[in-house]
Amino acid sequence: MPYSVVRETLSAELGGDKALTEKFEFIDPLPLASASIAQVHVARLRATGEEVVLKVLKPGVTDTLKADLGFIYLASRLIETLAPDLARTSLGDIVADIRSSILEEVDFSKEQANLEEFRMFLDQAGVTAATCPKVYPELSTRKVLTMERLRGVSLIDLEGIRAYTDDPEGALITALNTWSLSVVLCPSFHADVHSGNLLVLEDGRVGFIDFGIVGRLSPETWRAVTEVGEGFVGQDYQQIAQGLIRMGATAAAVDEEKLAADLEALFERVRTLDPQVVVVADMEAQTAAASVAVDEDQVTRLLLEIVDVASSNGLKLPRQFGLLIKQSLYFDRYTRILAPTLDPLRDTRVSFPKTVEEAEVVVNSQSGRQGPRRRNVKRGDIDDVIIDVTPK
């Protein structure tokens, strides 16, 4: 959207043009990023000289979403009424969740709360190898979110990562361990860890950004998910099927043998998915850089297949289960890119605590293992961050 529209929103939300001049030394009129509901601009605070990013809601988005999502929700309920067999897929419930989630995304005060929860989790868990942006509450409203700017590269930018760390695999492990620990210890977990939202920063830390979509999970569901993971480690699809059934997600009698066979076929397809290599050329500088892209449509299609397998076997999956599975699929893609020989479900450096007690053991054992060795190209030598994530 034009900067004039951005400026108008900033002025209305933060106290007028005079207040903007007093608070910001400059605001870059060219957007750093633009997406469906918001646009992001770089700015510098006048008082401290800190560089920040301003996430600005696009005008009219909230009303449009309310109308469209309300219509989709009513349509889903009508479809369930006309085709009762579809009720087992929880179509209406899924649409209701999507509606609720998206409407939370357009209220930046919710994202601010999510960020503050995650920062508190990092602090209390003593996780120093990962971070998320600091929020400036005095410069944030429901329509404007002012955050610390994190400089780094995407988790799939192999060449970029190597400029900041000698250990891309270690960066991946840090991201995965931080995320899994947050599922257990943080009130909410990041539920959109696609490659644009995970960065390897200039100082080697992993940065989580964009907390518009989060999930909340009961301890019982998470424990069941980790037990399903154990079945996957041993390629015991019978155990996976039993775990899903014990999750209490059954709408009818389940043929355990058939479910196990269907799951085995599905997970075999997971292993065959290949990421895409993307080459970006700069003709003026006569340079080219290669990275590996994760096909998000492919991930989504696979998630829909999981839902289909579940529903065809009489299973009604918990609403948050789909969010967890999708994040797991993202991390599976990143493993293939950054650490193709790593087996996260067997490697002792990777932690999937089942309970709060196990998570606390992980937190209390932070003295024995190094995180990724960092190569700081701009600020001189910095001691390696130490984090031990080995469950005991």
MARTI-223828 format. One record per residue (C-alpha): residue in one letter; chain; z, x, y. Coordinates in pm, 1 decimal. Each point is the difference from the previous one (the first is absolute). Last residue first. Layout:
N
+--------+--------+----------+----------+----------+
| residu | chaine |        w |        u |        v |
+--------+--------+----------+----------+----------+
|      a |      A |        Z |        X |        Y |
...
+--------+--------+----------+----------+----------+
//
This chain:
392
+--------+--------+----------+----------+----------+
| residu | chaine |        w |        u |        v |
+--------+--------+----------+----------+----------+
|      k |      A |   3122.2 |   1786.9 |  -3728.1 |
|      p |      A |   -303.8 |    -98.1 |    204.5 |
|      t |      A |   -192.0 |    290.9 |    159.5 |
|      v |      A |    -71.1 |    -67.6 |    365.7 |
|      d |      A |    124.3 |    324.8 |    147.0 |
|      i |      A |    -85.3 |     37.4 |    366.0 |
|      i |      A |     -6.0 |    321.9 |    199.3 |
|      v |      A |   -212.2 |     30.4 |    313.6 |
|      d |      A |   -142.2 |    348.3 |     35.5 |
|      d |      A |    117.1 |    194.6 |    301.2 |
|      i |      A |   -231.9 |     -6.5 |    299.1 |
|      d |      A |   -222.1 |    288.2 |    107.8 |
|      g |      A |   -204.5 |    -29.4 |    314.2 |
|      r |      A |    -85.6 |   -315.0 |    192.0 |
|      k |      A |   -374.2 |    -35.8 |    -19.5 |
|      v |      A |   -128.4 |     75.7 |   -348.7 |
|      n |      A |    304.4 |   -109.8 |   -194.5 |
|      r |      A |    -71.9 |     63.2 |   -368.3 |
|      r |      A |    249.1 |   -201.1 |   -200.7 |
|      r |      A |    110.2 |     54.4 |   -355.5 |
|      p |      A |     25.6 |   -344.6 |   -161.3 |
|      g |      A |    356.6 |    -98.2 |    -88.2 |
|      q |      A |    231.9 |    250.9 |   -156.0 |
|      r |      A |    237.4 |    -88.5 |   -280.4 |
|      g |      A |    374.9 |     50.6 |    -47.8 |
|      s |      A |    210.6 |   -135.2 |    284.2 |
|      q |      A |    -91.9 |   -363.3 |     31.1 |
|      s |      A |    195.8 |   -136.5 |   -295.1 |
|      n |      A |    205.8 |   -266.1 |    178.9 |
|      v |      A |   -306.5 |   -202.7 |     96.9 |
|      v |      A |   -127.2 |     -3.3 |   -359.3 |
|      v |      A |    340.9 |   -108.3 |   -128.3 |
|      e |      A |      1.2 |   -271.1 |    267.3 |
|      a |      A |   -332.1 |   -127.5 |   -133.7 |
|      e |      A |    145.6 |    -19.3 |   -349.8 |
|      e |      A |    292.3 |   -208.9 |    128.8 |
|      v |      A |   -231.3 |   -222.7 |    204.6 |
|      t |      A |   -192.6 |    -73.5 |   -317.5 |
|      k |      A |   -324.3 |     88.5 |   -175.7 |
|      p |      A |    -62.4 |    334.9 |    166.6 |
|      f |      A |   -367.1 |    105.0 |    -21.1 |
|      s |      A |      3.4 |    373.2 |     74.0 |
|      v |      A |   -283.7 |    249.8 |    -17.8 |
|      r |      A |     89.8 |    366.3 |    -38.2 |
|      t |      A |     72.9 |    -59.8 |   -370.1 |
|      d |      A |   -368.8 |    -68.0 |    -66.2 |
|      r |      A |    -47.1 |   -272.7 |   -262.9 |
|      l |      A |    -86.2 |   -311.9 |    200.7 |
|      p |      A |   -163.3 |    201.3 |    279.2 |
|      d |      A |   -244.9 |    175.2 |   -237.3 |
|      l |      A |   -147.8 |    271.2 |    220.4 |
|      t |      A |   -325.0 |    167.3 |   -112.7 |
|      p |      A |   -214.3 |   -175.2 |    262.8 |
|      a |      A |    238.8 |     97.1 |    281.3 |
|      l |      A |   -143.0 |    -78.4 |    342.9 |
|      i |      A |   -285.4 |   -241.7 |    -74.1 |
|      r |      A |     95.6 |   -148.4 |   -337.1 |
|      t |      A |    359.2 |    -24.9 |    118.5 |
|      y |      A |   -114.1 |   -176.2 |    315.4 |
|      r |      A |   -177.8 |   -267.1 |   -208.2 |
|      d |      A |    312.9 |    -59.9 |   -211.2 |
|      f |      A |    201.7 |    -24.2 |    321.8 |
|      y |      A |   -228.1 |   -280.3 |    118.1 |
|      l |      A |     28.9 |   -176.5 |   -336.0 |
|      s |      A |    379.6 |     17.1 |     20.7 |
|      q |      A |    -14.2 |   -153.7 |    348.6 |
|      k |      A |   -206.0 |   -286.0 |   -142.8 |
|      i |      A |    238.8 |    -51.8 |   -291.1 |
|      l |      A |    299.3 |    -20.4 |    231.4 |
|      l |      A |   -164.0 |   -260.9 |    221.8 |
|      g |      A |   -103.0 |   -203.6 |   -304.9 |
|      f |      A |    357.3 |      0.4 |   -130.2 |
|      q |      A |    133.0 |   -135.7 |    329.3 |
|      r |      A |   -110.8 |   -354.4 |    -83.3 |
|      p |      A |    149.5 |      0.1 |   -347.1 |
|      l |      A |   -273.0 |    -32.8 |   -265.1 |
|      k |      A |    -66.0 |   -334.6 |   -168.5 |
|      l |      A |    -96.7 |     86.2 |   -354.2 |
|      g |      A |   -182.3 |   -242.9 |   -230.8 |
|      n |      A |   -232.9 |    256.2 |   -155.6 |
|      s |      A |   -299.9 |    -90.1 |    215.4 |
|      s |      A |    227.9 |     19.5 |    304.6 |
|      a |      A |    109.8 |    355.8 |    -74.5 |
|      v |      A |   -345.6 |    131.8 |    -83.1 |
|      d |      A |   -139.5 |   -163.4 |    315.9 |
|      v |      A |    274.0 |    144.4 |    220.5 |
|      i |      A |    -73.5 |    344.9 |   -144.5 |
|      e |      A |   -371.3 |    -55.4 |     61.9 |
|      l |      A |     77.6 |    -94.8 |    359.9 |
|      l |      A |    182.1 |    331.7 |     38.9 |
|      l |      A |   -306.0 |    179.6 |   -135.9 |
|      r |      A |   -220.7 |   -173.8 |    254.1 |
|      t |      A |    236.8 |    102.8 |    278.7 |
|      v |      A |     -5.0 |    364.6 |   -106.9 |
|      q |      A |   -379.4 |     -2.5 |    -17.4 |
|      d |      A |    -21.3 |   -162.4 |    342.6 |
|      e |      A |    226.6 |    276.6 |    129.1 |
|      d |      A |   -245.9 |    266.1 |   -118.2 |
|      v |      A |    206.7 |    315.5 |     40.9 |
|      a |      A |   -182.6 |    267.7 |    193.6 |
|      v |      A |     -9.5 |    370.6 |    -75.0 |
|      s |      A |    -49.9 |    250.1 |    277.0 |
|      a |      A |   -271.1 |    246.7 |     93.1 |
|      a |      A |    -47.5 |    166.6 |    336.8 |
|      a |      A |   -324.5 |    114.4 |    160.7 |
|      t |      A |    -77.1 |    236.3 |    284.8 |
|      q |      A |   -299.9 |     63.9 |    223.4 |
|      a |      A |    215.7 |    -46.8 |    311.5 |
|      e |      A |   -257.5 |   -235.0 |    148.7 |
|      m |      A |    -97.8 |   -151.5 |   -335.9 |
|      d |      A |    356.3 |    -88.7 |    -98.1 |
|      a |      A |    -28.1 |   -109.8 |   -363.5 |
|      v |      A |    238.8 |   -223.9 |   -196.8 |
|      v |      A |    -23.3 |     24.8 |   -379.5 |
|      v |      A |    161.4 |   -274.9 |   -208.9 |
|      v |      A |     82.7 |     45.0 |   -369.8 |
|      q |      A |     73.6 |   -327.5 |   -175.0 |
|      p |      A |    297.4 |    -70.3 |   -226.0 |
|      d |      A |    -58.2 |    -69.8 |   -369.9 |
|      l |      A |    144.6 |   -286.6 |   -200.3 |
|      t |      A |      0.0 |     76.0 |   -373.6 |
|      r |      A |    375.8 |     14.6 |    -43.9 |
|      v |      A |     50.1 |   -348.2 |    144.2 |
|      r |      A |   -259.6 |   -136.4 |   -245.0 |
|      e |      A |    216.9 |    117.2 |   -290.1 |
|      f |      A |    287.5 |   -177.2 |    172.1 |
|      l |      A |   -185.7 |   -331.4 |    -27.1 |
|      a |      A |    -95.5 |     36.2 |   -365.9 |
|      e |      A |    360.5 |     83.8 |    -88.6 |
|      l |      A |    125.4 |   -294.2 |    204.5 |
|      d |      A |   -229.4 |   -240.7 |   -186.4 |
|      a |      A |    122.7 |    131.4 |   -335.1 |
|      a |      A |    365.3 |    -29.9 |    103.0 |
|      l |      A |    -55.6 |   -354.8 |    128.1 |
|      k |      A |   -168.9 |    -96.6 |   -326.8 |
|      e |      A |    291.3 |    133.9 |   -206.2 |
|      e |      A |    262.7 |   -166.8 |    221.5 |
|      d |      A |   -157.7 |   -344.9 |    -18.0 |
|      v |      A |    195.1 |   -160.5 |    283.5 |
|      a |      A |    148.6 |   -350.5 |      2.0 |
|      a |      A |    -26.2 |   -147.4 |    349.2 |
|      a |      A |     71.6 |     81.9 |    366.4 |
|      t |      A |    141.8 |    342.5 |    -76.5 |
|      a |      A |    113.5 |    239.4 |    271.7 |
|      g |      A |    355.9 |     48.0 |   -119.7 |
|      m |      A |    -28.6 |    376.9 |     21.1 |
|      r |      A |     68.5 |     -5.0 |   -371.8 |
|      i |      A |   -363.7 |   -103.1 |    -50.7 |
|      l |      A |   -123.2 |    287.8 |    211.6 |
|      g |      A |    218.2 |    244.0 |   -190.1 |
|      q |      A |   -113.0 |   -133.9 |   -335.8 |
|      a |      A |   -364.1 |     49.2 |     99.9 |
|      i |      A |     68.8 |    355.4 |    113.9 |
|      q |      A |    188.4 |     68.3 |   -323.3 |
|      q |      A |   -294.9 |   -125.8 |   -204.5 |
|      y |      A |   -225.4 |    213.3 |    216.5 |
|      d |      A |    174.2 |    315.6 |   -116.8 |
|      q |      A |   -212.9 |    262.7 |    169.5 |
|      g |      A |    316.1 |    212.4 |     -3.6 |
|      v |      A |     -6.9 |     40.8 |    376.8 |
|      f |      A |   -124.2 |   -360.9 |     38.0 |
|      g |      A |    303.9 |   -128.9 |   -184.1 |
|      e |      A |    218.4 |    197.9 |    236.2 |
|      g |      A |   -184.2 |   -158.4 |    290.4 |
|      v |      A |     79.1 |   -346.8 |   -134.7 |
|      e |      A |    365.0 |    107.8 |      4.1 |
|      t |      A |    -44.8 |    109.9 |    361.4 |
|      v |      A |   -137.1 |   -344.6 |     90.1 |
|      a |      A |    287.6 |   -175.4 |   -176.8 |
|      r |      A |    249.5 |    205.6 |    198.2 |
|      w |      A |   -183.9 |    -88.0 |    320.0 |
|      t |      A |     10.5 |   -371.9 |    -84.8 |
|      e |      A |    372.8 |      8.3 |    -73.3 |
|      p |      A |     81.7 |    197.6 |    314.9 |
|      s |      A |   -165.7 |   -273.9 |    211.3 |
|      l |      A |   -294.2 |    108.5 |    210.5 |
|      r |      A |   -101.0 |    -16.7 |    362.5 |
|      g |      A |   -350.3 |     87.1 |    110.5 |
|      v |      A |   -139.7 |    135.7 |    325.0 |
|      i |      A |   -318.1 |    -57.5 |    198.6 |
|      g |      A |     -0.1 |     89.2 |    370.1 |
|      f |      A |    159.8 |    336.0 |    -72.6 |
|      d |      A |   -290.8 |    206.3 |    130.6 |
|      i |      A |     82.6 |    368.3 |    -55.2 |
|      f |      A |    156.8 |    215.4 |   -272.4 |
|      g |      A |    -11.2 |    373.4 |     79.2 |
|      v |      A |     28.3 |    270.1 |   -265.0 |
|      r |      A |    141.5 |    329.4 |    122.4 |
|      g |      A |   -206.9 |    318.8 |     13.0 |
|      d |      A |     65.7 |     88.5 |    366.5 |
|      e |      A |   -346.0 |   -117.3 |    107.0 |
|      l |      A |     54.8 |   -333.4 |   -172.9 |
|      v |      A |   -134.6 |   -120.8 |   -334.8 |
|      l |      A |    -74.8 |   -363.9 |     70.0 |
|      l |      A |     37.3 |   -327.8 |   -188.7 |
|      n |      A |   -111.7 |   -321.3 |    174.7 |
|      g |      A |   -374.6 |     60.3 |      8.4 |
|      s |      A |     -0.4 |     88.9 |   -370.4 |
|      h |      A |    132.1 |   -337.5 |   -111.9 |
|      v |      A |    377.0 |    -32.2 |    -26.5 |
|      d |      A |     18.4 |   -370.0 |     92.9 |
|      a |      A |    327.1 |   -139.2 |   -134.8 |
|      h |      A |    248.2 |    238.5 |    160.1 |
|      f |      A |    336.2 |    -94.1 |   -151.3 |
|      s |      A |    272.9 |   -228.7 |    133.2 |
|      p |      A |    381.7 |     -2.0 |    -10.2 |
|      c |      A |    -17.3 |    374.7 |    -77.3 |
|      l |      A |    178.9 |    147.2 |   -302.8 |
|      v |      A |   -205.4 |   -111.9 |   -302.8 |
|      v |      A |   -354.2 |    -33.9 |    135.4 |
|      s |      A |     79.1 |    285.0 |    241.3 |
|      l |      A |     51.0 |    241.3 |   -290.7 |
|      s |      A |   -344.0 |    -89.8 |   -136.1 |
|      w |      A |   -160.2 |     69.7 |    341.2 |
|      t |      A |    176.5 |    329.8 |     57.5 |
|      n |      A |    -79.7 |    115.7 |   -352.6 |
|      l |      A |   -369.1 |    -86.6 |     34.0 |
|      a |      A |    -42.3 |    160.9 |    341.5 |
|      t |      A |    187.9 |    315.0 |   -102.7 |
|      i |      A |   -202.6 |     21.9 |   -322.1 |
|      l |      A |   -323.3 |    -26.9 |    200.8 |
|      a |      A |    110.8 |    274.3 |    237.0 |
|      g |      A |     92.5 |    218.0 |   -297.5 |
|      e |      A |   -347.7 |    -48.1 |   -146.0 |
|      p |      A |   -152.0 |    106.0 |    333.9 |
|      d |      A |    196.3 |    328.6 |    -25.5 |
|      d |      A |   -109.5 |    275.4 |    237.2 |
|      t |      A |     77.5 |   -225.7 |    294.9 |
|      y |      A |   -127.0 |    -70.1 |    351.2 |
|      a |      A |   -360.8 |    125.0 |     -1.1 |
|      r |      A |    -27.9 |    -94.7 |   -368.1 |
|      i |      A |     58.4 |   -363.7 |     95.4 |
|      g |      A |   -309.6 |     -1.9 |    221.5 |
|      e |      A |   -216.7 |    133.2 |   -280.6 |
|      l |      A |    126.5 |   -262.6 |   -243.9 |
|      d |      A |    -19.9 |   -299.8 |    233.3 |
|      i |      A |    128.3 |   -264.4 |   -244.8 |
|      l |      A |    356.4 |    -13.3 |    139.3 |
|      s |      A |   -146.4 |    -52.2 |    346.1 |
|      v |      A |     52.3 |    268.9 |    259.5 |
|      g |      A |    277.7 |     76.1 |    244.8 |
|      r |      A |    147.3 |    -60.7 |    341.1 |
|      l |      A |    274.3 |   -262.0 |     24.3 |
|      r |      A |     19.4 |   -177.0 |    336.3 |
|      e |      A |    340.4 |   -152.3 |     71.1 |
|      m |      A |    -20.0 |   -375.4 |     33.9 |
|      t |      A |    -48.1 |   -271.9 |    259.4 |
|      l |      A |    -62.6 |   -346.0 |   -146.6 |
|      v |      A |   -148.9 |   -264.1 |    228.8 |
|      k |      A |    -43.6 |   -371.4 |    -75.9 |
|      r |      A |    348.7 |   -101.4 |   -122.0 |
|      t |      A |    148.8 |    254.4 |    238.3 |
|      s |      A |     39.0 |    378.3 |     17.2 |
|      l |      A |     61.4 |    241.7 |    287.5 |
|      e |      A |    381.4 |    -24.0 |      0.6 |
|      p |      A |     -8.6 |      8.4 |   -380.2 |
|      y |      A |   -172.8 |    342.6 |    -17.6 |
|      v |      A |    -68.7 |     32.5 |   -373.4 |
|      k |      A |     12.4 |    326.5 |   -194.7 |
|      p |      A |   -297.1 |     41.8 |   -230.6 |
|      c |      A |     54.9 |     53.9 |   -373.5 |
|      t |      A |    130.3 |    300.9 |   -191.4 |
|      a |      A |    -20.9 |    197.4 |   -322.5 |
|      a |      A |    128.0 |    340.0 |   -118.0 |
|      t |      A |    340.9 |    -62.6 |    158.2 |
|      v |      A |    135.3 |   -260.0 |   -244.1 |
|      g |      A |    378.5 |      1.2 |     40.9 |
|      a |      A |     32.9 |   -344.1 |   -158.3 |
|      q |      A |    191.2 |   -130.0 |    304.7 |
|      d |      A |   -255.4 |    142.3 |    244.1 |
|      l |      A |   -307.5 |   -111.8 |   -192.6 |
|      f |      A |    149.8 |   -348.1 |    -47.5 |
|      m |      A |     82.6 |    -24.4 |    371.3 |
|      r |      A |   -358.3 |     94.9 |     85.4 |
|      f |      A |   -126.4 |   -266.9 |   -242.2 |
|      e |      A |    219.0 |   -271.2 |    149.6 |
|      e |      A |   -104.1 |    101.4 |    353.7 |
|      l |      A |   -365.3 |    -22.5 |    -96.8 |
|      n |      A |     44.2 |   -345.5 |   -154.8 |
|      a |      A |    187.3 |   -123.5 |    309.6 |
|      q |      A |   -283.7 |    121.7 |    223.0 |
|      e |      A |   -250.9 |   -169.6 |   -229.4 |
|      k |      A |    187.7 |   -328.3 |     43.5 |
|      s |      A |      8.3 |     45.3 |    380.9 |
|      f |      A |   -374.8 |     53.0 |    -26.5 |
|      d |      A |    -59.6 |   -366.5 |    -77.5 |
|      v |      A |   -364.9 |    -11.4 |   -108.2 |
|      e |      A |     86.0 |    157.0 |   -336.3 |
|      e |      A |    259.2 |   -270.2 |    -71.7 |
|      l |      A |   -279.7 |   -258.3 |     18.6 |
|      i |      A |   -190.0 |    205.9 |   -257.1 |
|      s |      A |    290.8 |      7.2 |   -244.6 |
|      s |      A |     81.2 |   -371.9 |     27.9 |
|      r |      A |   -361.8 |   -102.1 |    -50.0 |
|      i |      A |    -46.1 |    242.1 |   -289.7 |
|      d |      A |    317.4 |   -130.6 |   -162.5 |
|      a |      A |   -115.1 |   -361.5 |     42.2 |
|      v |      A |   -338.8 |     95.7 |   -146.1 |
|      i |      A |    173.3 |    150.0 |   -303.8 |
|      d |      A |    220.7 |   -307.3 |    -40.8 |
|      g |      A |   -301.5 |   -229.2 |     14.2 |
|      l |      A |   -191.1 |    205.6 |   -256.4 |
|      s |      A |    296.2 |     29.0 |   -237.3 |
|      t |      A |   -246.5 |     82.6 |   -280.6 |
|      r |      A |    157.9 |   -268.9 |   -221.4 |
|      a |      A |   -100.4 |   -262.4 |    255.9 |
|      l |      A |   -364.8 |     77.9 |    -69.5 |
|      d |      A |     10.6 |   -211.3 |   -315.9 |
|      p |      A |     85.3 |   -302.2 |    218.9 |
|      a |      A |   -350.3 |     -3.2 |    155.3 |
|      l |      A |    -10.7 |   -276.5 |    263.5 |
|      t |      A |    365.5 |     43.5 |     97.8 |
|      e |      A |    -21.9 |    378.9 |     -7.5 |
|      i |      A |   -312.5 |    -16.8 |    217.1 |
|      l |      A |    183.1 |   -221.9 |    250.5 |
|      r |      A |    288.4 |    248.6 |     18.7 |
|      s |      A |   -244.9 |    283.5 |     61.1 |
|      a |      A |   -177.3 |   -200.1 |    270.9 |
|      l |      A |    328.1 |    -67.8 |    180.6 |
|      y |      A |     76.9 |    374.4 |     -2.9 |
|      i |      A |   -350.2 |     92.8 |    116.8 |
|      f |      A |     25.8 |   -246.2 |    292.5 |
|      g |      A |    337.5 |    137.8 |    105.9 |
|      l |      A |   -139.3 |    352.2 |    -27.6 |
|      d |      A |   -286.8 |    -83.0 |    233.8 |
|      a |      A |    209.1 |   -180.9 |    262.3 |
|      k |      A |    288.8 |    247.6 |      1.6 |
|      l |      A |   -242.0 |    292.1 |     -3.9 |
|      t |      A |   -190.7 |   -127.2 |    302.9 |
|      d |      A |    320.2 |    -65.8 |    194.7 |
|      t |      A |    134.9 |    350.4 |    -74.3 |
|      v |      A |   -325.9 |    182.2 |     77.7 |
|      g |      A |    -49.8 |   -155.8 |    343.7 |
|      p |      A |     35.4 |    327.7 |    187.1 |
|      k |      A |     -7.5 |    321.7 |   -212.0 |
|      l |      A |    344.8 |    143.9 |    -57.3 |
|      v |      A |     58.1 |    346.6 |    146.8 |
|      k |      A |    127.8 |    300.6 |   -195.4 |
|      l |      A |     87.7 |    266.4 |    255.9 |
|      v |      A |     18.2 |    355.4 |   -131.7 |
|      v |      A |    233.9 |    263.3 |    137.5 |
|      e |      A |    -11.3 |    353.3 |    138.3 |
|      e |      A |    330.8 |    112.5 |    145.3 |
|      g |      A |      1.6 |    129.5 |    357.8 |
|      t |      A |    362.0 |   -105.7 |     39.0 |
|      a |      A |     12.6 |   -233.9 |    301.9 |
|      r |      A |   -373.4 |    -55.4 |     45.4 |
|      l |      A |    -63.5 |   -103.8 |   -358.6 |
|      r |      A |   -346.9 |     94.9 |   -125.7 |
|      a |      A |   -252.6 |   -245.4 |   -142.8 |
|      v |      A |   -232.7 |    -35.9 |   -299.5 |
|      h |      A |   -156.5 |   -340.9 |    -59.9 |
|      v |      A |      5.5 |   -225.8 |   -307.1 |
|      q |      A |   -177.9 |   -336.2 |    -39.1 |
|      a |      A |    131.4 |   -303.0 |   -184.1 |
|      i |      A |    -80.9 |   -296.6 |   -223.9 |
|      s |      A |   -322.7 |     89.9 |   -179.0 |
|      a |      A |      0.4 |    374.3 |     50.8 |
|      s |      A |    -45.0 |    254.4 |    278.1 |
|      a |      A |     96.2 |    365.6 |      1.4 |
|      l |      A |     60.7 |    283.9 |    248.2 |
|      p |      A |   -133.8 |   -227.7 |    272.5 |
|      l |      A |   -166.8 |    147.8 |    308.9 |
|      p |      A |    185.8 |    -97.6 |    319.0 |
|      d |      A |    255.0 |    278.6 |    -62.4 |
|      i |      A |    324.0 |    -99.7 |    168.6 |
|      f |      A |    146.3 |    251.2 |    246.2 |
|      e |      A |    332.4 |    111.8 |    145.7 |
|      f |      A |    152.7 |   -319.2 |   -132.1 |
|      k |      A |    323.1 |   -171.3 |    105.3 |
|      e |      A |    -33.6 |    -12.0 |    378.2 |
|      t |      A |   -370.2 |    -83.0 |     -5.4 |
|      l |      A |     57.3 |   -268.9 |   -260.0 |
|      a |      A |    285.7 |   -145.1 |    204.9 |
|      k |      A |   -226.7 |    -21.8 |    306.2 |
|      d |      A |   -266.2 |   -177.3 |   -203.5 |
|      g |      A |    238.1 |   -271.2 |   -117.7 |
|      g |      A |    319.3 |    -24.1 |   -206.5 |
|      l |      A |    -75.8 |    113.2 |   -353.7 |
|      e |      A |   -155.9 |   -308.1 |   -162.7 |
|      a |      A |   -227.5 |   -126.1 |    279.5 |
|      s |      A |   -108.6 |    349.9 |    101.8 |
|      l |      A |    -66.7 |    107.1 |   -357.4 |
|      t |      A |   -203.0 |   -315.8 |    -67.6 |
|      e |      A |   -210.4 |     48.5 |    314.7 |
|      r |      A |    -51.1 |    368.0 |    -78.8 |
|      v |      A |   -130.2 |    -84.4 |   -347.7 |
|      v |      A |   -239.8 |   -256.7 |    146.6 |
|      s |      A |   -127.7 |    252.2 |    255.3 |
|      y |      A |    -27.1 |    254.1 |   -283.0 |
|      p |      A |   -274.4 |   -210.9 |   -155.6 |
|      m |      A |     63.8 |   -124.9 |   -356.3 |
+--------+--------+----------+----------+----------+
//
